[in-house]
């Protein structure tokens, strides 16, 4: 779920910033003329810095008009909706593109609903903090006391762990997006095949939908109301969000206003995406309502009814964990109680992004500047254009309205930077991954690689939490800042000085890929190539022997030597001895089963990662094929012995030995990847 935009020189960022500067200049010219202070022609608009732009409706609308329509068209994104608030007021709420391409329905910021994905988690966190305020729950109490779910976790988890994504859970994707018309069951989704707890709570950021869903169930269990009803009554209504809902399917009075979601604007719309764990991402909302939500969290509640007190709002925006469990990670972006630290340009910023298969959203608050910005897109677009556009629009907003000074220089000496860069170099996989099931192989297959450049800098490919490669420089001990940017990553080392964890984007981190795990994938592919040749040699060899036999018979008859077919048989013809023939056939059948299993695993992974339903029986069948392939190791060993005892020649013994090694590698890789794990949940 990651355009032509990304491949253009400078990408969309250059276009956005160029347009930003142009519109900023135009705004200044207009202001001077209106005040009667411009005695003559002003300087060209592009000479005015973005810092002179005013956060006014006219300026923001002009900037959006200069940037979004062209970006949507280039990226083939059907529609967008934007809201900006400042100083207690809605600066603007805009719609761009079409809510329904076929019908030509324009996006209306007051009426058109977009799926906001994980931005929904901020409403869930708000609901949790309401219960904290009321004294009905405690942030540091084992949530089992509230839920009674009987999850039997190795380490108790608290609401603080759940809201900061440090409960230690591995990833789960089954049921994340359900078919249109299906009805989610929050409790059942939590107790049926829950994820393994693979990290000690509080120590390892690992973004988790399950964690947020569990926090939402605490709201349901303690309040005695279904989660969707509680949020509607206690969050949406007091915030004035009258056109928004967590309900799935949508209520009749809102259903007709739901924007269609598209892979690309010229493709067919996808059905309504039912989120299987509603607290984690089921909200459908208008831009106008999201503006009201931002105002509520900035202390400027619509109608004067607060959804949270000022101290509680401040608590949500502060670091929720300290160095006692996170170590140096606290020196980088932090997690509040639901909010991600997204500070930039020297300004404090908290936010949260969200994605479904086709909707892509982000919300940011600038608490000290009494400002908020929200964006949602209804298509992924070509080349994942939505991801680029979302990031670059927020960057351009920051640079235009809240420009900052150049970042401080590094305080780390050259020798230390060089040594640390060498330590960081290597391959890493996300902690947000699979660790106990057959999908564990995915981590090493898509690693992030770090290499030393310029002697003391680190090139991450791709950048942490980014789509493109990025270079980072150490600015404080084990704290790295992106060169030419605001992004910061932190590196936690163990007692031996080796990298233990790389933290980024507040709720994300990466761990080194173990050498065995890194080698398993390539080794399996190499073994598969050998087994493929083994399978192909079976029919090819038969055809070759038949052709040679016919030629030998014909030549013998023509020369009237009276040669028999037996005499004319090539020296490599299969011997009649069944002690050799049987292990050969078993080896070939095992090789064929292994190849079928690998094809099956590719299908399984593509289906699962595409969030499509997959019957358990399919996985079990693929596992049976895998078992047969693993047992091929015995057949291959038998064949080597039989070839040697049958004195079939050095070539046959050598090839049989190579096949034996291929089966041994296959068996090792299958074990390393946990493809035969009895746990087939995902």
Helices and strands as residue ranges (DSSP letters): H 4-7, H 11-35, G 45-47, G 50-52, H 57-75, E 79-86, E 89-100, E 105-106, E 114-115, G 117-119, H 120-133, H 144-147, H 159-163, E 177-178, H 186-191, H 209-223, H 227-231, I 232-236, H 237-239, H 252-255, E 261-262, E 269-270, E 274-275, G 278-280, E 284-285, H 287-297, G 302-304, H 310-317, H 323-326, G 327-331, E 340-341, E 350-355, E 360-366, G 367-369, E 371-377, G 382-384, H 385-401, H 414-424, E 426-430, G 438-441, H 442-445, E 448-453, E 457-461, E 470-476, E 479-482, E 488-493, E 499-504, E 508-512, H 515-558, H 565-568, H 578-609, H 616-645, H 650-672
